[in-house]
Amino acid sequence: MTKSKDSNFEGQEMKKESQGMGPVRIIPLTSMRKTIIKRLSNSEKNTLRVTMTMEVDMSKAIRLRETINQEERNVRISYTDMIVKATIDTLKQNLILNSKLEGEKILIFEKIHMGVAVALESGLIVPVIRNADSLSLVEIARSMKKLIEKAKKRKLSLSEVTGGTFTITNLGQFGVDIFTPIINPPQSAILAVGRINEKPVVVNGEIVKRHIMSITLSFDHRIIDGAEAAIFLQGIKTVLEPK
């Protein structure tokens, strides 16, 4: 999840006295907050949500990012960009997670339209990188930069916030290690990303320092089995931990 500045309220903040509790602040719900409440409440009621977490050694990915950013002059690659690309590459081999349930049918989408959560002060918005499966890492970074800038200015078009087939949310920049995300309906899964943290790990019988990141998948068990979810997480881990 990317953090962005925005206005908190649509209406005027008010204050009043609450019985026995002293002054309270009253904040009218924004239209964005109302939409979030409706969509995520429907998600919890209409899915069989299961979550699982896996650790990823990001040590090599960190060095790779540094190398790319030294060579690439036009755009800086973020860790989110790298995770988006790794997720897309893994989704291509596991398209059951790029799906939705419609009646008594599972619709599996051949194209990947990747939603990436952006936190505004007034709420959460999920810009969509369309046809993300055809983009390189640098092209993903450029698309993300453009979408985040438009989100800050509230200039995202309808096509840029709808039609996503999978979502990634990243709270690593806030120091969060692990969290359990709610599926973005009508999608069947969402990936949560925590911070990259230095930890001692055992490698070839020796204790060494590694940069470890946790990824958590929430998925709809009506569509996706636990083994399929585990294979998907292993796939992302393999991409981010190149041999």
MOBEL-V10112 format. One record per helix or strand of 3 or more residues. SS is the DSSP state (a for helix, b for strand). FROM is the first residue (numbers start at 1). LEN is the number of residues. Records with the same first field share a line. If there is no record, write none. Layout:
SS = FROM-LEN ; FROM-LEN
//
This chain:
b = 14-5 ; 22-5 ; 49-9 ; 99-4 ; 105-4 ; 114-7 ; 123-7 ; 166-5 ; 189-15 ; 206-15
a = 31-16 ; 59-13 ; 79-15 ; 95-3 ; 132-3 ; 137-16 ; 158-3 ; 172-3 ; 226-15
//
